[in-house]
């Protein structure tokens, strides 16, 4: 009796496992892939379902449908299987800036008057707050009123939100000029020392004190500009749950950090060769000038691709002021590398300019039209692994942008 009972339990458990395996294999996933095809900078809008090829992890997939979308309108469709594309547009505009320029106001004006339509969703993130345009805002207020309100909020938040960063840059410049003047014995250089330093009597500090303060401010700047990977991952998770098409426009200001001229630094090293503490502190400055990304870029690329969002990285280049005794060295290469790779992984736009309005227009133009491709992966298994997607156009040398894959969850 016990043997029969054991046999029945064993058979039932086997059937349960077998049924589970069948259930897993029977799972059907429809993958939606936004794709943009360009010849130089011109969007190609005459492609058919037979022109496209989709590969997942190197294996060719059967395309079930292709829709040509312009703004929010489905202009053309070819279906072997019917889908219901959601073309509602979610716009997220980030202003990671330390200085406000009227050109950003022009960019917002052109966006509000020439891009956004009733039914679109808009979120603007400044260094201080997040603002969301209410669904019926365009029915209640004129575009001009909304634009002026947004410009005022942006200007205030950028000036207040990053005041500590700007003050640190000014203080760093003053100390760098003072230290350079000390070594050069240059009266003209001393005369041009920033009033910020003169009014506070910092010229009377010893070289050791100036060097310590210089390092302290550099450390403060590093803390102010750190990228929080946790928050980036949380934002990707938030975006994944949003319906429709998602566009992130990230304005980031190229950073120039005032540094003691390397020639003068070497002079200091020679002059203070009998002072080990100063030698060490001076040598440490060179380490501050080297920077490696401290985040997992592959993880960020994959989670944003999985969220099916287009990230457009707009790198704003301000005018660099020249100053005696110091050099302004770009220190945003790690940020540029991180966000440009994230943008590429989502099929987004990347460019740099001193004109943010120009950048914004190019990004909008590059994302306005697209194809939505649908396919069901062959032998899909929900294993949690990242699946790489590659889209091609047969027999054509076009530039194609799309997200690089998704997690099979």
Secondary structure, DSSP 8 states (H G I E B T S, - for coil): -HHHHHHHHHHHHHHHHHHHHHHHHH---EEEEEEEEEETTEE-----GGGEEEEETTEEE-EEEEEEEETTEEEEEEESS-------EEEEEEEE-SS--HHHHHHHHHHHHHT--TT-EEEEE-SS-EEEE-TTHHHHS-HHHHHHHHHHHHHHHHHHHTHHHHHHHHHHHHHHHHHHHHHHT-HHHHHTS-HHHHHTTGGGS-HHHHHHHHHHHHHHHHHHT---HHHHHHHHHHHHT--SEEEEEEEEE--EEEEE-HHHHHHHHHHTTT-HHHHHHHHHHHHHT-----S-HHHHHHHHHHTTEEEEEEEE-------TTEEEEE--HHHHHHHHHHHHHTT--EEEES-HHHHHHHHHHHHSEEEEEEEE-TT------EEEEEEEETT---EEEE--EEE--
